[in-house]
């Protein structure tokens, strides 16, 4: 299941200026696992996706350094508000996320977006 496979996660939120993303929360607590290439893809495409290393032979330097084997990425949006990005990944070669996992991840990101926006007001 989704929760059994996720080893790391991070919530990146836009600063008030809207120019920069900041790691607002992450697990485990020692250091956020952030692939700038995959974050940029999430922001550019404005949609959630599954990323797997075996399907992407040309890996970014950050994905290699972080040893990401599979990940879920979703923009945090609510209406016209672009709040940030939610990421979850695994370093396990056996990790595999499916469409059901992605659907759950999108639901989590939608609820999270609404809560963050309500908290900002």
N, CA, C and O atoms as CSV, one atom per row, in Angstrom:
chain,resi,resn,atom,element,x,y,z
A,1,UNK,N,N,0.833,-1.192,0.000
A,1,UNK,CA,C,0.000,0.000,0.000
A,1,UNK,C,C,0.873,1.248,0.000
A,1,UNK,O,O,2.077,1.185,0.246
A,2,UNK,N,N,0.247,2.365,-0.277
A,2,UNK,CA,C,0.942,3.644,-0.360
A,2,UNK,C,C,1.746,3.939,0.899
A,2,UNK,O,O,2.933,4.255,0.821
A,3,UNK,N,N,1.115,3.839,2.040
A,3,UNK,CA,C,1.785,4.214,3.283
A,3,UNK,C,C,2.919,3.276,3.654
A,3,UNK,O,O,3.860,3.688,4.332
A,4,UNK,N,N,2.849,2.032,3.226
A,4,UNK,CA,C,3.927,1.084,3.509
A,4,UNK,C,C,5.188,1.401,2.709
A,4,UNK,O,O,6.294,1.084,3.147
A,5,UNK,N,N,5.035,2.019,1.551
A,5,UNK,CA,C,6.172,2.250,0.660
A,5,UNK,C,C,6.862,3.601,0.850
A,5,UNK,O,O,8.044,3.742,0.537
A,6,UNK,N,N,6.138,4.582,1.356
A,6,UNK,CA,C,6.711,5.924,1.502
A,6,UNK,C,C,7.738,5.942,2.629
A,6,UNK,O,O,7.434,5.591,3.769
A,7,UNK,N,N,8.953,6.354,2.293
A,7,UNK,CA,C,10.023,6.493,3.291
A,7,UNK,C,C,10.234,7.938,3.703
A,7,UNK,O,O,10.589,8.229,4.845
A,8,UNK,N,N,10.009,8.845,2.751
A,8,UNK,CA,C,10.256,10.261,3.008
A,8,UNK,C,C,9.139,11.089,2.384
A,8,UNK,O,O,8.534,10.698,1.386
A,9,UNK,N,N,8.881,12.233,2.991
A,9,UNK,CA,C,7.894,13.142,2.426
A,9,UNK,C,C,8.245,14.569,2.808
A,9,UNK,O,O,8.938,14.819,3.794
A,10,UNK,N,N,7.754,15.490,2.007
A,10,UNK,CA,C,7.995,16.909,2.286
A,10,UNK,C,C,6.822,17.733,1.760
A,10,UNK,O,O,6.265,17.459,0.697
A,11,UNK,N,N,6.469,18.753,2.542
A,11,UNK,CA,C,5.483,19.744,2.125
A,11,UNK,C,C,6.259,21.023,1.845
A,11,UNK,O,O,6.880,21.594,2.742
A,12,UNK,N,N,6.220,21.462,0.603
A,12,UNK,CA,C,6.874,22.713,0.209
A,12,UNK,C,C,5.796,23.763,-0.007
A,12,UNK,O,O,4.847,23.538,-0.759
A,13,UNK,N,N,5.936,24.905,0.645
A,13,UNK,CA,C,4.948,25.971,0.526
A,13,UNK,C,C,5.575,27.213,-0.084
A,13,UNK,O,O,6.749,27.513,0.136
A,14,UNK,N,N,4.761,27.932,-0.861
A,14,UNK,CA,C,5.249,29.175,-1.443
A,14,UNK,C,C,5.360,30.232,-0.357
A,14,UNK,O,O,4.513,30.321,0.531
A,15,UNK,N,N,6.417,31.030,-0.441
A,15,UNK,CA,C,6.564,32.172,0.456
A,15,UNK,C,C,5.541,33.223,0.045
A,15,UNK,O,O,5.017,33.175,-1.068
A,16,UNK,N,N,5.250,34.180,0.941
A,16,UNK,CA,C,4.267,35.218,0.597
A,16,UNK,C,C,4.556,35.930,-0.733
A,16,UNK,O,O,3.625,36.334,-1.429
A,17,UNK,N,N,5.822,36.082,-1.085
A,17,UNK,CA,C,6.181,36.732,-2.358
A,17,UNK,C,C,5.790,35.869,-3.558
A,17,UNK,O,O,5.634,36.374,-4.670
A,18,UNK,N,N,5.633,34.559,-3.324
A,18,UNK,CA,C,5.296,33.631,-4.397
A,18,UNK,C,C,6.479,33.232,-5.253
A,18,UNK,O,O,6.316,32.493,-6.224
A,19,UNK,N,N,7.660,33.704,-4.915
A,19,UNK,CA,C,8.852,33.451,-5.726
A,19,UNK,C,C,9.623,32.208,-5.314
A,19,UNK,O,O,10.379,31.652,-6.111
A,20,UNK,N,N,9.438,31.769,-4.079
A,20,UNK,CA,C,10.267,30.685,-3.564
A,20,UNK,C,C,9.425,29.653,-2.821
A,20,UNK,O,O,8.402,29.985,-2.221
A,21,UNK,N,N,9.867,28.402,-2.868
A,21,UNK,CA,C,9.245,27.335,-2.090
A,21,UNK,C,C,10.121,27.051,-0.877
A,21,UNK,O,O,11.349,27.032,-0.969
A,22,UNK,N,N,9.469,26.830,0.260
A,22,UNK,CA,C,10.183,26.551,1.504
A,22,UNK,C,C,9.658,25.239,2.074
A,22,UNK,O,O,8.453,24.990,2.052
A,23,UNK,N,N,10.555,24.401,2.582
A,23,UNK,CA,C,10.148,23.144,3.223
A,23,UNK,C,C,9.466,23.477,4.550
A,23,UNK,O,O,10.127,23.844,5.521
A,24,UNK,N,N,8.145,23.344,4.580
A,24,UNK,CA,C,7.370,23.675,5.773
A,24,UNK,C,C,7.329,22.508,6.751
A,24,UNK,O,O,7.280,22.705,7.965
A,25,UNK,N,N,7.349,21.293,6.214
A,25,UNK,CA,C,7.307,20.096,7.051
A,25,UNK,C,C,7.891,18.944,6.251
A,25,UNK,O,O,7.714,18.863,5.035
A,26,UNK,N,N,8.589,18.053,6.945
A,26,UNK,CA,C,9.159,16.907,6.247
A,26,UNK,C,C,9.408,15.753,7.206
A,26,UNK,O,O,9.538,15.932,8.417
A,27,UNK,N,N,9.469,14.554,6.613
A,27,UNK,CA,C,9.718,13.319,7.352
A,27,UNK,C,C,10.707,12.481,6.551
A,27,UNK,O,O,10.563,12.381,5.332
A,28,UNK,N,N,11.692,11.883,7.183
A,28,UNK,CA,C,12.088,12.030,8.587
A,28,UNK,C,C,12.641,13.424,8.867
A,28,UNK,O,O,12.926,14.197,7.952
A,29,UNK,N,N,12.782,13.719,10.137
A,29,UNK,CA,C,13.050,15.085,10.584
A,29,UNK,C,C,14.446,15.607,10.280
A,29,UNK,O,O,14.662,16.817,10.345
A,30,UNK,N,N,15.411,14.738,9.949
A,30,UNK,CA,C,16.792,15.213,9.827
A,30,UNK,C,C,17.062,16.101,8.615
A,30,UNK,O,O,17.838,17.050,8.729
A,31,UNK,N,N,16.458,15.834,7.470
A,31,UNK,CA,C,16.721,16.640,6.273
A,31,UNK,C,C,15.655,16.362,5.220
A,31,UNK,O,O,15.338,15.201,4.961
A,32,UNK,N,N,15.091,17.414,4.604
A,32,UNK,CA,C,14.082,17.166,3.567
A,32,UNK,C,C,14.715,16.592,2.301
A,32,UNK,O,O,15.798,17.009,1.890
A,33,UNK,N,N,14.029,15.636,1.694
A,33,UNK,CA,C,14.481,15.040,0.428
A,33,UNK,C,C,13.784,15.789,-0.701
A,33,UNK,O,O,12.606,15.563,-0.977
A,34,UNK,N,N,14.528,16.687,-1.351
A,34,UNK,CA,C,13.929,17.549,-2.371
A,34,UNK,C,C,14.688,17.422,-3.690
A,34,UNK,O,O,15.876,17.734,-3.774
A,35,UNK,N,N,13.980,16.959,-4.711
A,35,UNK,CA,C,14.535,16.935,-6.065
A,35,UNK,C,C,14.009,18.168,-6.790
A,35,UNK,O,O,12.827,18.232,-7.129
A,36,UNK,N,N,14.869,19.133,-7.025
A,36,UNK,CA,C,14.432,20.370,-7.672
A,36,UNK,C,C,13.859,20.109,-9.067
A,36,UNK,O,O,12.929,20.793,-9.492
A,37,UNK,N,N,14.402,19.137,-9.770
A,37,UNK,CA,C,13.909,18.801,-11.109
A,37,UNK,C,C,12.470,18.287,-11.052
A,37,UNK,O,O,11.631,18.691,-11.857
A,38,UNK,N,N,12.189,17.397,-10.099
A,38,UNK,CA,C,10.839,16.838,-9.988
A,38,UNK,C,C,9.851,17.868,-9.430
A,38,UNK,O,O,8.674,17.853,-9.790
A,39,UNK,N,N,10.321,18.753,-8.562
A,39,UNK,CA,C,9.469,19.839,-8.059
A,39,UNK,C,C,9.111,20.773,-9.223
A,39,UNK,O,O,7.958,21.175,-9.375
A,40,UNK,N,N,10.100,21.106,-10.030
A,40,UNK,CA,C,9.866,21.992,-11.180
A,40,UNK,C,C,8.873,21.353,-12.151
A,40,UNK,O,O,7.996,22.037,-12.680
A,41,UNK,N,N,9.004,20.055,-12.387
A,41,UNK,CA,C,8.067,19.333,-13.263
A,41,UNK,C,C,6.644,19.440,-12.712
A,41,UNK,O,O,5.696,19.657,-13.467
A,42,UNK,N,N,6.498,19.287,-11.393
A,42,UNK,CA,C,5.182,19.382,-10.750
A,42,UNK,C,C,4.585,20.768,-10.965
A,42,UNK,O,O,3.413,20.896,-11.320
A,43,UNK,N,N,5.388,21.796,-10.750
A,43,UNK,CA,C,4.913,23.175,-10.906
A,43,UNK,C,C,4.604,23.503,-12.361
A,43,UNK,O,O,3.601,24.156,-12.648
A,44,UNK,N,N,5.450,23.059,-13.278
A,44,UNK,CA,C,5.255,23.342,-14.702
A,44,UNK,C,C,4.010,22.653,-15.259
A,44,UNK,O,O,3.241,23.253,-16.010
A,45,UNK,N,N,3.820,21.383,-14.882
A,45,UNK,CA,C,2.701,20.603,-15.429
A,45,UNK,C,C,1.398,20.833,-14.673
A,45,UNK,O,O,0.316,20.552,-15.189
A,46,UNK,N,N,1.506,21.353,-13.430
A,46,UNK,CA,C,0.328,21.647,-12.595
A,46,UNK,C,C,-0.579,20.431,-12.415
A,46,UNK,O,O,-1.803,20.549,-12.361
A,47,UNK,N,N,0.058,19.252,-12.323
A,47,UNK,CA,C,-0.730,18.045,-12.069
A,47,UNK,C,C,0.126,17.027,-11.327
A,47,UNK,O,O,1.356,17.062,-11.381
A,48,UNK,N,N,-0.550,16.129,-10.641
A,48,UNK,CA,C,0.132,15.092,-9.867
A,48,UNK,C,C,0.631,13.996,-10.799
A,48,UNK,O,O,0.057,13.752,-11.861
A,49,UNK,N,N,1.714,13.341,-10.380
A,49,UNK,CA,C,2.256,12.252,-11.189
A,49,UNK,C,C,3.070,11.287,-10.335
A,49,UNK,O,O,3.483,11.596,-9.217
A,50,UNK,N,N,3.284,10.104,-10.910
A,50,UNK,CA,C,4.160,9.082,-10.323
A,50,UNK,C,C,5.472,9.157,-11.091
A,50,UNK,O,O,5.476,9.243,-12.319
A,51,UNK,N,N,6.581,9.124,-10.367
A,51,UNK,CA,C,7.893,9.099,-11.015
A,51,UNK,C,C,8.623,7.839,-10.560
A,51,UNK,O,O,8.676,7.547,-9.365
A,52,UNK,N,N,9.184,7.093,-11.510
A,52,UNK,CA,C,9.953,5.891,-11.176
A,52,UNK,C,C,11.272,5.915,-11.929
A,52,UNK,O,O,11.309,6.207,-13.124
A,53,UNK,N,N,12.353,5.608,-11.226
A,53,UNK,CA,C,13.692,5.709,-11.815
A,53,UNK,C,C,13.884,4.764,-13.003
A,53,UNK,O,O,14.557,5.123,-13.969
A,54,UNK,N,N,13.303,3.566,-12.946
A,54,UNK,CA,C,13.506,2.610,-14.045
A,54,UNK,C,C,12.838,3.064,-15.340
A,54,UNK,O,O,13.187,2.573,-16.413
A,55,UNK,N,N,11.886,3.991,-15.260
A,55,UNK,CA,C,11.235,4.520,-16.460
A,55,UNK,C,C,11.894,5.811,-16.945
A,55,UNK,O,O,11.532,6.347,-17.993
A,56,UNK,N,N,12.865,6.303,-16.174
A,56,UNK,CA,C,13.535,7.559,-16.493
A,56,UNK,C,C,15.043,7.361,-16.431
A,56,UNK,O,O,15.666,7.679,-15.417
A,57,UNK,N,N,15.639,6.839,-17.502
A,57,UNK,CA,C,17.065,6.514,-17.468
A,57,UNK,C,C,17.972,7.720,-17.223
A,57,UNK,O,O,19.062,7.565,-16.671
A,58,UNK,N,N,17.542,8.911,-17.622
A,58,UNK,CA,C,18.334,10.113,-17.373
A,58,UNK,C,C,17.795,10.770,-16.105
A,58,UNK,O,O,16.769,11.450,-16.120
A,59,UNK,N,N,18.518,10.545,-15.011
A,59,UNK,CA,C,18.075,11.073,-13.721
A,59,UNK,C,C,18.772,12.391,-13.418
A,59,UNK,O,O,19.918,12.612,-13.811
A,60,UNK,N,N,18.059,13.260,-12.710
A,60,UNK,CA,C,18.664,14.521,-12.287
A,60,UNK,C,C,19.703,14.242,-11.206
A,60,UNK,O,O,19.691,13.187,-10.573
A,61,UNK,N,N,20.587,15.191,-11.009
A,61,UNK,CA,C,21.630,15.041,-9.984
A,61,UNK,C,C,21.013,14.872,-8.603
A,61,UNK,O,O,21.491,14.068,-7.803
A,62,UNK,N,N,19.947,15.630,-8.317
A,62,UNK,CA,C,19.330,15.535,-6.989
A,62,UNK,C,C,18.640,14.187,-6.793
A,62,UNK,O,O,18.704,13.623,-5.700
A,63,UNK,N,N,17.983,13.659,-7.825
A,63,UNK,CA,C,17.335,12.347,-7.710
A,63,UNK,C,C,18.372,11.255,-7.482
A,63,UNK,O,O,18.142,10.325,-6.710
A,64,UNK,N,N,19.518,11.371,-8.158
A,64,UNK,CA,C,20.607,10.404,-7.940
A,64,UNK,C,C,21.157,10.503,-6.525
A,64,UNK,O,O,21.326,9.495,-5.839
A,65,UNK,N,N,21.436,11.736,-6.095
A,65,UNK,CA,C,22.012,11.962,-4.767
A,65,UNK,C,C,21.076,11.454,-3.665
A,65,UNK,O,O,21.524,10.887,-2.669
A,66,UNK,N,N,19.782,11.665,-3.859
A,66,UNK,CA,C,18.787,11.249,-2.868
A,66,UNK,C,C,18.397,9.777,-3.014
A,66,UNK,O,O,17.664,9.240,-2.184
A,67,UNK,N,N,18.894,9.124,-4.078
A,67,UNK,CA,C,18.612,7.705,-4.353
A,67,UNK,C,C,17.111,7.425,-4.487
A,67,UNK,O,O,16.622,6.392,-4.029
A,68,UNK,N,N,16.392,8.348,-5.116
A,68,UNK,CA,C,14.952,8.183,-5.297
A,68,UNK,C,C,14.708,7.091,-6.338
A,68,UNK,O,O,15.189,7.180,-7.467
A,69,UNK,N,N,13.964,6.073,-5.951
A,69,UNK,CA,C,13.595,4.996,-6.879
A,69,UNK,C,C,12.168,5.178,-7.385
A,69,UNK,O,O,11.860,4.832,-8.525
A,70,UNK,N,N,11.293,5.724,-6.528
A,70,UNK,CA,C,9.910,5.970,-6.915
A,70,UNK,C,C,9.372,7.112,-6.066
A,70,UNK,O,O,9.738,7.261,-4.900
A,71,UNK,N,N,8.499,7.915,-6.665
A,71,UNK,CA,C,7.958,9.041,-5.920
A,71,UNK,C,C,6.599,9.468,-6.427
A,71,UNK,O,O,6.207,9.176,-7.556
A,72,UNK,N,N,5.897,10.165,-5.562
A,72,UNK,CA,C,4.611,10.766,-5.886
A,72,UNK,C,C,4.762,12.267,-5.691
A,72,UNK,O,O,5.324,12.716,-4.692
A,73,UNK,N,N,4.260,13.037,-6.644
A,73,UNK,CA,C,4.394,14.489,-6.602
A,73,UNK,C,C,3.049,15.104,-6.956
A,73,UNK,O,O,2.404,14.697,-7.922
A,74,UNK,N,N,2.630,16.092,-6.162
A,74,UNK,CA,C,1.348,16.733,-6.421
A,74,UNK,C,C,1.421,18.217,-6.086
A,74,UNK,O,O,1.960,18.601,-5.048
A,75,UNK,N,N,0.873,19.054,-6.977
A,75,UNK,CA,C,0.806,20.469,-6.622
A,75,UNK,C,C,-0.215,20.649,-5.497
A,75,UNK,O,O,-1.212,19.931,-5.432
A,76,UNK,N,N,0.041,21.599,-4.629
A,76,UNK,CA,C,-0.917,21.961,-3.591
A,76,UNK,C,C,-1.661,23.189,-4.102
A,76,UNK,O,O,-1.120,24.294,-4.130
A,77,UNK,N,N,-2.903,22.976,-4.505
A,77,UNK,CA,C,-3.716,24.072,-5.028
A,77,UNK,C,C,-5.104,24.002,-4.419
A,77,UNK,O,O,-5.586,22.934,-4.044
A,78,UNK,N,N,-5.734,25.161,-4.331
A,78,UNK,CA,C,-7.120,25.220,-3.884
A,78,UNK,C,C,-7.767,26.346,-4.672
A,78,UNK,O,O,-7.454,27.518,-4.465
A,79,UNK,N,N,-8.672,25.987,-5.579
A,79,UNK,CA,C,-9.236,26.989,-6.473
A,79,UNK,C,C,-8.122,27.570,-7.324
A,79,UNK,O,O,-7.379,26.838,-7.977
A,80,UNK,N,N,-8.012,28.883,-7.312
A,80,UNK,CA,C,-6.963,29.552,-8.091
A,80,UNK,C,C,-5.678,29.751,-7.286
A,80,UNK,O,O,-4.705,30.307,-7.795
A,81,UNK,N,N,-5.674,29.301,-6.042
A,81,UNK,CA,C,-4.513,29.482,-5.170
A,81,UNK,C,C,-3.496,28.356,-5.365
A,81,UNK,O,O,-3.815,27.181,-5.184
A,82,UNK,N,N,-2.283,28.726,-5.733
A,82,UNK,CA,C,-1.180,27.770,-5.841
A,82,UNK,C,C,-0.354,27.902,-4.571
A,82,UNK,O,O,0.330,28.904,-4.365
A,83,UNK,N,N,-0.421,26.883,-3.719
A,83,UNK,CA,C,0.143,26.964,-2.373
A,83,UNK,C,C,1.527,26.343,-2.284
A,83,UNK,O,O,2.369,26.823,-1.526
A,84,UNK,N,N,1.779,25.275,-3.051
A,84,UNK,CA,C,3.067,24.603,-2.965
A,84,UNK,C,C,3.042,23.241,-3.630
A,84,UNK,O,O,2.328,23.020,-4.609
A,85,UNK,N,N,3.841,22.326,-3.076
A,85,UNK,CA,C,3.987,20.979,-3.637
A,85,UNK,C,C,4.079,19.968,-2.497
A,85,UNK,O,O,4.706,20.233,-1.471
A,86,UNK,N,N,3.454,18.816,-2.683
A,86,UNK,CA,C,3.560,17.690,-1.754
A,86,UNK,C,C,4.334,16.581,-2.460
A,86,UNK,O,O,4.019,16.216,-3.592
A,87,UNK,N,N,5.355,16.048,-1.777
A,87,UNK,CA,C,6.194,14.993,-2.352
A,87,UNK,C,C,6.313,13.837,-1.367
A,87,UNK,O,O,6.360,14.044,-0.154
A,88,UNK,N,N,6.360,12.641,-1.891
A,88,UNK,CA,C,6.627,11.443,-1.086
A,88,UNK,C,C,7.444,10.505,-1.959
A,88,UNK,O,O,7.170,10.358,-3.150
A,89,UNK,N,N,8.461,9.863,-1.357
A,89,UNK,CA,C,9.283,8.983,-2.185
A,89,UNK,C,C,9.816,7.790,-1.409
A,89,UNK,O,O,9.615,7.656,-0.202
A,90,UNK,N,N,10.505,6.927,-2.152
A,90,UNK,CA,C,11.115,5.728,-1.589
A,90,UNK,C,C,12.463,5.488,-2.257
A,90,UNK,O,O,12.647,5.772,-3.440
A,91,UNK,N,N,13.395,4.962,-1.480
A,91,UNK,CA,C,14.709,4.590,-2.020
A,91,UNK,C,C,14.784,3.094,-2.307
A,91,UNK,O,O,15.814,2.595,-2.761
A,92,UNK,N,N,13.703,2.388,-2.043
A,92,UNK,CA,C,13.688,0.940,-2.239
A,92,UNK,C,C,13.517,0.582,-3.717
A,92,UNK,O,O,12.607,1.088,-4.375
A,93,UNK,N,N,14.391,-0.291,-4.246
A,93,UNK,CA,C,14.243,-0.721,-5.642
A,93,UNK,C,C,12.915,-1.445,-5.904
A,93,UNK,O,O,12.464,-1.513,-7.047
A,94,UNK,N,N,12.296,-1.977,-4.863
A,94,UNK,CA,C,11.028,-2.691,-5.045
A,94,UNK,C,C,9.811,-1.767,-4.930
A,94,UNK,O,O,8.679,-2.216,-5.114
A,95,UNK,N,N,10.026,-0.503,-4.634
A,95,UNK,CA,C,8.900,0.434,-4.503
A,95,UNK,C,C,8.218,0.624,-5.852
A,95,UNK,O,O,8.873,0.780,-6.882
A,96,UNK,N,N,6.904,0.609,-5.824
A,96,UNK,CA,C,6.117,0.822,-7.041
A,96,UNK,C,C,4.790,1.443,-6.635
A,96,UNK,O,O,4.010,0.832,-5.905
A,97,UNK,N,N,4.537,2.646,-7.104
A,97,UNK,CA,C,3.268,3.308,-6.837
A,97,UNK,C,C,2.360,3.117,-8.042
A,97,UNK,O,O,2.815,3.142,-9.185
A,98,UNK,N,N,1.067,2.924,-7.775
A,98,UNK,CA,C,0.112,2.710,-8.862
A,98,UNK,C,C,-0.920,3.844,-8.901
A,98,UNK,O,O,-0.846,4.789,-8.117
A,99,UNK,N,N,-1.868,3.737,-9.811
A,99,UNK,CA,C,-2.884,4.786,-9.983
A,99,UNK,C,C,-3.749,4.951,-8.735
A,99,UNK,O,O,-4.182,6.061,-8.425
A,100,UNK,N,N,-4.000,3.864,-8.024
A,100,UNK,CA,C,-4.771,3.945,-6.779
A,100,UNK,C,C,-3.997,4.753,-5.732
A,100,UNK,O,O,-4.579,5.570,-5.018
A,101,UNK,N,N,-2.691,4.521,-5.646
A,101,UNK,CA,C,-1.842,5.296,-4.739
A,101,UNK,C,C,-1.874,6.777,-5.120
A,101,UNK,O,O,-1.981,7.648,-4.258
A,102,UNK,N,N,-1.781,7.046,-6.419
A,102,UNK,CA,C,-1.788,8.427,-6.894
A,102,UNK,C,C,-3.114,9.103,-6.565
A,102,UNK,O,O,-3.135,10.266,-6.162
A,103,UNK,N,N,-4.209,8.389,-6.732
A,103,UNK,CA,C,-5.527,8.934,-6.423
A,103,UNK,C,C,-5.632,9.305,-4.940
A,103,UNK,O,O,-6.137,10.375,-4.600
A,104,UNK,N,N,-5.158,8.424,-4.067
A,104,UNK,CA,C,-5.152,8.711,-2.629
A,104,UNK,C,C,-4.250,9.909,-2.335
A,104,UNK,O,O,-4.609,10.777,-1.540
A,105,UNK,N,N,-3.090,9.957,-2.969
A,105,UNK,CA,C,-2.134,11.047,-2.769
A,105,UNK,C,C,-2.742,12.387,-3.194
A,105,UNK,O,O,-2.552,13.398,-2.518
A,106,UNK,N,N,-3.464,12.394,-4.301
A,106,UNK,CA,C,-4.140,13.612,-4.764
A,106,UNK,C,C,-5.191,14.046,-3.752
A,106,UNK,O,O,-5.307,15.234,-3.451
A,107,UNK,N,N,-5.957,13.096,-3.225
A,107,UNK,CA,C,-6.965,13.421,-2.206
A,107,UNK,C,C,-6.317,14.043,-0.979
A,107,UNK,O,O,-6.818,15.026,-0.434
A,108,UNK,N,N,-5.206,13.468,-0.548
A,108,UNK,CA,C,-4.472,14.007,0.604
A,108,UNK,C,C,-4.000,15.429,0.294
A,108,UNK,O,O,-4.114,16.318,1.138
A,109,UNK,N,N,-3.478,15.641,-0.896
A,109,UNK,CA,C,-2.972,16.974,-1.251
A,109,UNK,C,C,-4.103,18.001,-1.320
A,109,UNK,O,O,-3.893,19.166,-0.982
A,110,UNK,N,N,-5.292,17.590,-1.749
A,110,UNK,CA,C,-6.423,18.515,-1.820
A,110,UNK,C,C,-6.891,18.929,-0.428
A,110,UNK,O,O,-7.158,20.105,-0.182
A,111,UNK,N,N,-6.989,17.966,0.473
A,111,UNK,CA,C,-7.386,18.275,1.854
A,111,UNK,C,C,-6.326,19.148,2.515
A,111,UNK,O,O,-6.646,20.128,3.188
A,112,UNK,N,N,-5.075,18.788,2.319
A,112,UNK,CA,C,-3.960,19.554,2.879
A,112,UNK,C,C,-3.980,20.996,2.361
A,112,UNK,O,O,-3.767,21.931,3.133
A,113,UNK,N,N,-4.229,21.179,1.087
A,113,UNK,CA,C,-4.297,22.526,0.501
A,113,UNK,C,C,-5.378,23.365,1.168
A,113,UNK,O,O,-5.145,24.523,1.515
A,114,UNK,N,N,-6.553,22.785,1.345
A,114,UNK,CA,C,-7.658,23.513,1.980
A,114,UNK,C,C,-7.309,23.892,3.420
A,114,UNK,O,O,-7.595,25.008,3.854
A,115,UNK,N,N,-6.696,22.976,4.153
A,115,UNK,CA,C,-6.311,23.251,5.540
A,115,UNK,C,C,-5.247,24.343,5.625
A,115,UNK,O,O,-5.327,25.226,6.478
A,116,UNK,N,N,-4.264,24.282,4.750
A,116,UNK,CA,C,-3.197,25.293,4.750
A,116,UNK,C,C,-3.772,26.662,4.416
A,116,UNK,O,O,-3.447,27.652,5.072
A,117,UNK,N,N,-4.617,26.720,3.408
A,117,UNK,CA,C,-5.208,27.993,3.004
A,117,UNK,C,C,-6.083,28.568,4.117
A,117,UNK,O,O,-6.036,29.768,4.385
A,118,UNK,N,N,-6.878,27.720,4.763
A,118,UNK,CA,C,-7.726,28.176,5.871
A,118,UNK,C,C,-6.874,28.695,7.028
A,118,UNK,O,O,-7.247,29.658,7.697
A,119,UNK,N,N,-5.736,28.056,7.259
A,119,UNK,CA,C,-4.850,28.452,8.350
A,119,UNK,C,C,-4.135,29.774,8.057
A,119,UNK,O,O,-3.771,30.500,8.983
A,120,UNK,N,N,-3.935,30.084,6.791
A,120,UNK,CA,C,-3.243,31.327,6.400
A,120,UNK,C,C,-4.121,32.555,6.556
A,120,UNK,O,O,-3.614,33.670,6.679
A,121,UNK,N,N,-5.430,32.362,6.552
A,121,UNK,CA,C,-6.355,33.515,6.608
A,121,UNK,C,C,-6.488,34.053,8.013
A,121,UNK,O,O,-7.222,35.016,8.238
